[in-house]
């Protein structure tokens, strides 16, 4: 079995279909130019200090080589060399993207040393320089085609005490020049792991197996220091669990000087704030938290039969701690008021914004939360047939969110995360739908309010069988413009005296009661209506749907979610 980590002076050949160079390729640009951001600290200046190293965004690349799998229909991969790097900055490795990607959205960084006098006071300086040339290279994979195309992937061998950041790709068998990239002193790096698969050779012949992945820091979240550099990892092993020999950078500048100020945060939201559309047949619309409280929501405590009225700011809610099941919120107990509050009040609705560092402070995550007083019942779809449950999926209090990830080099939107019930995923900026300027569209699914990037019907369940829970999304007159109707509720890095968190944000318990009921009886009603080619037992049917559909358990608030401090699921 081939393992490049243990192979310093050998390589394996594999046959791929190689494509000719392409002098031009489509690079994605946002619909509108970026504005001049308000001045303040180092945000948007094009360079970010990490301590003894300063990094700059690379914007120009030269295509080196492309190859597609020797068999199967898997996507090919194209490799690029950074060019036009700023004076004094040095490349850390080469870059790759799927060959069939319509629009390229490049992200890579170059690094340069900062003199000890200019470095931050909290940095620990050593005699060894932060950056060093590799000693030499090891050829880890090569490909030759019938059309005289060939490519070679090389691993830089770093000096002792240094780490390689990425691979080097050539179209000649000669070893690359040691000036091509730099290695980084080990104490200035963080370990990284494989992320999304970029290339899968997908061959039936074991000798041809080869995989390329994106890399990302192992530890991610607003308290983590790992900085991705935009390089890739490759191996013949499909499942890679060992520590990678390539690393990412570490931000040792505790001041996070490249993060936006509060004034810059407002400018970013006004420029990028998406429009959140609700389905035209939506019954359970959003509201502000204060509207929910002012219209009769009640706080209950374990062992108490009577609920306590809540003031508009939620001052009576117990703050801090964890979800110990001792408290929960519920609809008004006055006849008719509960049904009224369920419907929400979109005129009062606003997005609650949490701003936090990502990727070691080289990116900013703008997390936008929306509150709905009630989550409606789910609908099952099997082929052309659909059935709406009476109760399954409904609960009081529904918190949903989406996240904008912005580059601190220039304030450019890079990607968006769409939260979909218990899951979700990131989308590259080139895959978004823009409504006005650089403002993207977000679609909340009917009754469930999960966020999606485009109109349509999304199925959660078995795509192979064509059966699952419906998520219907469409434009309508019901929408919230987050660029105008928002409130920044948290941005810990700017200091407590800059952004004051509302009291209700400290409430860590459930925003709705837990109601246990037997979903089996309701599921049994639909079994006989399923298409003849689909027959399930109740147990098998239950396994097709997200677990949160099977109980009326009110969700916890934003600050109790894992992504408050951590990264989004991916």
SULWOWO-V791226 format. One line per field, one symbol per residue. ss: DSSP state (@ for helix, = for strand, . for the rest). psi: psi as a letter, one per 40 degrees, with the letter a starting at -180 (. if undefined). burial: 1 if it has 9 or more other ideal C-beta (glycine too) atoms within 8 Angstrom, else 0. A space follows every 10 residues. Layout:
ss: ???
psi: ???
burial: ???
//
This chain:
ss: ...@@@.... ..===.===. ......=... .......... ......===. ..=====..= ========.. ......==== ===......= =...====.. ...=....== ===....... .......... ==...===== ====.....= =======... .===..==== .......... ..===@@@== ========== .....@@@.. =======... =....==... .====..... .....===== .......... .@@@@@@@@@ @@..====.. .....=..@@ @@@@...=== =......==. .........= ......==== ......@@@@ @@........ ========@@ @.======== =====...== ==..====.. ....====== =======... ..======== ..======@@ @..===..== ====...... ==...===== ==....==== ===.....== =....===== .@@@...... ..@@@@=..= ...==...@@ @@@@@@@... .......@@@ @@....@@@@ .==..=.@@@ .@@@.=....
psi: hhhddegdfi iiiihihiii ihdiihhhii diiiihiiih aeheeeihhe beihiihheh ihhdiiiiid iaeiiaihii hhifiiheii ieiiiiihde hdhhgihiii iiihiddeii deihiidhid iiiidaihhe iihhiefeii ihhihhhiih eiiidiihhi eieihiheed iiiihdeeii iiiibihdhh dfiehdeehh ihiiiiidhi ieeiehhiee aiiiiehdhh eihieiiiih hegeefeeii iddddddddd dehihhhiid ehdgiiiidd ddddfeiihi ihehdhihih idefdehhia aigeediiii iiehhddddd ddeagddeii hhhhhiiiff eeihhhhhhi hhdihiiihi hhbehihhid dheiihhhhi iihhhhhede ehhdiihhhg beaiiihide eihhdhbfhi ihhhihddei hieiiahhhh bhddefhahi ghhiiaehih heedgihheh gddeidedhh hidddeheai eiihhhihed dddddedeei idehhiiddd ddeeiideef ighhiiidee ideddaiih.
burial: 0011001000 1101011110 0100000101 0001001000 0111001111 1111111100 1011111111 0001011111 1100100011 1111111110 0001111111 1111000011 0010000001 1101001111 1110100011 1111111100 0111111111 0000010100 1111110111 1111000110 1010000111 1111111101 0101111111 1111111001 0001011111 1110011111 1101111110 1111111110 0101111111 1110111111 0000001101 0011001000 0000001111 1100001100 1111110111 1111111111 1111111111 1111111111 1100100010 1111111111 1111111110 1111111111 1001111111 0101000111 1111111111 1110000111 1000111111 1111010111 1110010111 1011000010 0111111111 1111000010 0110011001 0001010100 1101110110 1111111111 1011000100
//
